[in-house]
């Protein structure tokens, strides 16, 4: 036998042996310890017009009453005002140190002469944008909200158009804005579900700005005011988000709390009193943390599987997810999770780090919980001439099907 043929045969046999053991299926998810499943009782009942409990990690609605009922948002409107301003700052269109002019409209419609929340801004003065953001979020200043809107968009009316554009982008299908402060208006409305969607987006997209809502007090122009979210004093896990109240809207609260890996968002609209809105939101948060648990199934950058790589420098290609994959499930059901992975039967080099290769899916009781792309975790360049040649022969022997059987990713 000629030397080249012997070399090719040896490489082919080596590749066959490697392929035979390279794609051993990994086990199904198993809990670290056997924990009995906790029956999930019905959620608590309230006198509020509508409410929602959302799991932050997945966006799943865990409990709700009339979540799509159109309601007046009152000052919870300012969550969207905050989101738009934060987005415009991130885009470089305005800056935190901008000196914002306080117009007569902002002063007259939202200032000390009104019966609404105010930051006591002086007409024709200039205030740093950052201070206005603090005043709007912590003090719920209507004048601060209007001044921010005028600075970002030229007028409050134009800013409302931006608010609606961002609402559409976020999938808030039951919302329409006409002002930045939440002042009652015929065509100004939202839903409890949409507020939860917006709150989740704010926490995820602009965490530094969201952190402002956890501050308990803010002083401007010699006047110190407290955050109206009383849950900040009651529950140390609560770190936001916003209160609202008008005669038409009733008492409203969007609240969020984090315990370990789990974060919950509770939205209560149209409660009969300030105490009721806080009690209701607290009860929803407690319900979520008591009967549900959040797990990080796949950390970003960690290999979910290592399938065979053909014609590459390496024999295998580690694949995983670009962002942590979390699921929230009833307590004690971790062992019932089912995971599956969709990857091509044959992976042939080259691949670039971050290149999408397939997907991983997680379900519970046949219902999908999460689906995320699987990407190459490292660069996978082509191998040398003999490696590519031997793999080509091996693939030919196998009919081009490769040797990567269906795998089940580990979620331990």
JOZIHU-V747979 format. One record per backbone hydrogen bond with DSSP energy under -0.5 kcal/mol. NH is the residue of the N-H (numbers start at 1). CO is the residue of the C=O. E is the energy in kcal/mol with one decimal. If there is no record, write none. Layout:
# JOZIHU-V747979
NH&CO&E, NH&CO&E
This chain:
# JOZIHU-V747979
6&2&-2.5, 7&3&-2.6, 8&4&-2.4, 9&5&-2.7, 10&6&-2.5, 11&7&-2.5, 12&8&-2.3, 13&9&-2.6, 14&10&-2.4, 15&11&-2.4, 16&12&-2.4, 17&13&-2.3, 18&14&-2.4, 19&15&-2.9, 20&16&-1.8, 21&17&-0.9, 21&18&-0.8, 22&18&-0.8, 22&19&-0.5, 23&19&-0.6, 24&21&-0.6, 35&33&-0.6, 38&331&-2.6, 39&37&-0.6, 41&39&-0.8, 49&269&-1.1, 50&269&-1.8, 51&65&-2.0, 52&267&-2.1, 53&63&-2.8, 54&265&-3.1, 55&60&-2.9, 56&54&-0.6, 56&263&-2.3, 57&263&-0.5, 59&55&-2.3, 62&53&-2.4, 62&60&-0.7, 63&53&-1.3, 65&51&-2.5, 69&66&-1.6, 71&190&-3.0, 76&73&-2.0, 77&74&-1.8, 78&75&-1.8, 79&76&-2.0, 80&76&-0.5, 80&77&-1.3, 81&77&-1.5, 82&78&-2.6, 83&79&-2.1, 84&80&-2.8, 85&81&-2.4, 86&82&-2.7, 87&83&-2.4, 88&84&-2.4, 89&85&-2.3, 90&86&-2.5, 91&87&-1.7, 92&89&-1.6, 93&88&-2.3, 94&88&-1.0, 98&95&-1.6, 100&98&-0.8, 100&127&-3.0, 102&125&-2.7, 103&101&-0.9, 107&103&-2.3, 108&104&-3.2, 109&105&-2.7, 110&106&-1.6, 111&107&-1.4, 114&111&-1.9, 124&102&-3.2, 125&122&-1.7, 127&100&-2.3, 129&98&-2.4, 130&96&-2.2, 132&128&-1.8, 133&129&-2.3, 134&130&-2.1, 135&131&-2.6, 136&132&-2.5, 137&133&-2.3, 138&134&-2.8, 139&134&-0.7, 139&135&-0.7, 141&135&-2.0, 142&117&-2.4, 143&110&-1.4, 145&141&-1.8, 146&142&-2.4, 147&143&-2.4, 148&144&-2.3, 149&145&-2.2, 150&146&-2.5, 151&147&-2.1, 152&148&-2.4, 153&149&-2.5, 154&150&-1.9, 159&155&-2.1, 160&156&-2.1, 161&157&-1.2, 162&158&-1.5, 163&159&-2.4, 164&160&-2.2, 165&161&-2.0, 166&162&-2.6, 167&163&-2.4, 168&164&-2.2, 169&165&-2.0, 170&166&-2.0, 171&167&-0.5, 171&168&-1.1, 172&167&-2.9, 173&171&-1.4, 175&172&-0.9, 176&189&-2.7, 188&185&-1.7, 189&176&-2.4, 189&187&-0.6, 190&71&-2.4, 193&67&-2.4, 195&191&-2.0, 196&192&-1.9, 197&193&-2.4, 198&194&-2.7, 199&195&-2.7, 200&196&-2.4, 201&197&-2.0, 202&198&-2.6, 203&199&-2.3, 204&200&-2.2, 205&201&-3.3, 206&202&-2.1, 210&206&-2.5, 211&207&-1.7, 212&209&-1.3, 213&210&-1.8, 214&211&-1.5, 215&212&-1.8, 218&225&-2.3, 220&223&-2.3, 223&220&-1.7, 224&222&-0.6, 225&218&-2.4, 227&216&-3.4, 228&138&-0.6, 230&228&-1.3, 232&229&-1.7, 233&230&-1.2, 234&230&-1.2, 235&231&-2.7, 238&235&-1.7, 239&256&-2.2, 240&256&-0.7, 242&254&-2.3, 244&252&-1.9, 246&250&-1.0, 250&246&-2.4, 251&271&-2.3, 252&244&-3.2, 252&250&-0.5, 253&268&-2.6, 254&242&-3.0, 255&253&-0.6, 255&266&-3.3, 256&240&-2.3, 257&264&-1.8, 258&237&-2.0, 259&262&-2.8, 262&259&-1.9, 264&257&-2.2, 265&54&-2.6, 266&255&-3.1, 267&52&-2.6, 268&253&-2.9, 269&50&-2.8, 271&251&-3.1, 277&273&-2.1, 278&274&-1.6, 279&275&-2.8, 280&276&-3.0, 281&277&-2.1, 282&278&-2.4, 283&279&-2.4, 284&280&-2.1, 285&281&-2.4, 286&282&-2.6, 287&283&-2.2, 288&284&-2.4, 289&285&-2.4, 290&286&-2.3, 291&287&-2.1, 292&288&-1.3, 293&329&-2.7, 295&327&-2.6, 297&295&-1.0, 297&325&-2.4, 298&325&-1.2, 301&321&-2.2, 302&299&-1.7, 304&319&-3.3, 305&319&-1.4, 307&317&-0.7, 309&315&-2.7, 310&308&-0.5, 310&347&-3.1, 313&381&-1.9, 317&307&-2.3, 319&305&-2.6, 320&375&-2.2, 325&298&-2.1, 326&324&-0.6, 327&295&-1.9, 329&293&-2.5, 331&291&-1.6, 333&330&-1.7, 336&333&-1.7, 337&334&-1.6, 338&363&-2.6, 340&361&-2.4, 341&407&-0.9, 342&359&-3.2, 343&341&-0.6, 344&357&-0.6, 347&308&-0.5, 348&346&-0.6, 349&310&-2.9, 349&347&-0.5, 350&380&-0.7, 351&380&-1.8, 354&376&-3.2, 355&352&-2.3, 357&374&-3.5, 358&374&-1.4, 359&342&-1.9, 360&372&-2.4, 361&340&-2.9, 362&370&-2.6, 363&338&-2.6, 364&367&-2.4, 367&364&-1.9, 369&362&-3.2, 370&362&-1.8, 372&360&-2.1, 374&358&-2.3, 375&320&-3.2, 376&355&-2.1, 377&318&-2.3, 380&351&-3.1, 383&311&-2.1, 388&384&-2.5, 389&385&-2.4, 390&386&-2.8, 391&387&-2.2, 392&388&-1.9, 393&389&-2.0, 394&390&-2.5, 395&391&-2.8, 396&392&-1.9, 397&393&-2.3, 398&394&-1.7, 399&396&-1.2, 400&395&-3.6, 401&398&-0.9, 404&345&-0.9, 405&403&-0.9, 409&407&-0.5, 410&304&-0.7
